[in-house]
Amino acid sequence: AMEDACAKFVSQKISKTRWRPLPAAALQPPDLFATGSWDNEDNRISIWSVGDFGNVGLNGEFQSEPQLLCDIRHNGDVMDMQFLDQERIVVASSTGTVTIFRHHQNNQTLSANQRWEKAHYHVDQETSCGGAACTGIVCNNPEIVTVGEDGRINLFRADQKDAVRTIHNADSSTLHAVTFLRTTEILTVNSIGQLKIWDLRQQRNEPSQIFSLTGDRVPLHCVDRHPNQQHIVATGGQDGMLSIWDIRQDTMPVSLLNAHEAEMWEVHFHPSNPDHLFTCSEDGSLWHWDTSTDVAEKPSFLHQGGRSTTHFSHSTINQSVISAWISNDPTKDRMEITNLIPNQTLSVNTLDVLGPYLVYGTDAEAIYVNRQIFA
């Protein structure tokens, strides 16, 4: 619930929040995150530290709020953002440009490290007004894949000036998001409700598979792949529905779950605990979906304190595959959903989860850090 989250009010609408990845062997909790803003005269990329852990209040709560370490101006709205490694962040702009910023930890500054001007464009790259928004990026260092409202897919490599590969007419509609399925395969979602798989080893500019939501052509805004089971993918779209897909199977979603009352902006499986999934929406809510086995034994305190918790019977889900998300194990007969921010009104544009920590950003010009998402 809101009371578990520490708020920091910033004078800009936040479009993206991302945890800095931890080094592979690290046991410590996440310590730094980046934010990007949109719809402001002067948009910024900012790096924040989570705040001082030593400072515990009378009831055991943390009193610290996130501290701004450094920031830098960004041209255009920040449409997407992902850490490439510990120091570099790749940022997608509404101008069509893709920039890598470097965080210099010795003196806490940010600088533009590399830039692909108008990686996405409508008419041609040369005209001043030709840029098309870069809507989504995904990184697998040193590779970076970008998609845009121009229907293009670019494959870049950090430290290389030109695109390694561009699929110019990948889609006739806007591509909204992209994820890696494996190192040579990506999956895109578009504004007419389709998922497409692209094999980057193939020279042909055609998807290897197409999936679609039947009939409705509801625009899909976000996608995430299950971290351990590469065939399981979650998408969210204009109607707020959560769809779970098994891409080994037929071209329809395995389950469609009623979720938010407006656009779903982001969906993320927890990277190390993927029985948990998080979604956020234009309707001001942020949902924690829990399919872990012991739902039945959970203490009932989850139902107090303004949390709205719903149980879904799994009988409504097509029982075709065995995973926590698509399960025919009779013990997993329900899924628990908790709205972590019951009284929010403005859009929750973005979220990221790492370890026990959740960070999210809103149009109410605030960022929130929740340090106990599994409490």
ABEGO torsion letter per residue (X at the ends): XAAABBBBBBABBBABBBBBBBBAABABBBABBBBBBBGBABBBBBBBBAEBAABBBAAGBBABBBBBABBBBBBEBBABBBBABAABBBBBBAAGBBBBBBBBAAAGBBBBABBBBGABBAABAABAAABBBBABBBBBOABBBBBBAAGBBBBBBBGBABBABBBABABABBBABBBBABAABBBBBBAAGBBBBBBAABABABBABBBBBBGAGBBBABBBBBAABAABBBBBBAAGBBBBBBAABBABBABBBBBBABBBABBBBBAABAABBBBBBAAGBBBBBBABAAAAABBAAAABGGBBBBBBBAAABBBABBBAABBABAABABBBBBBABAABABBBABBBBBEABBBBBBAAGBBBBBABAAX
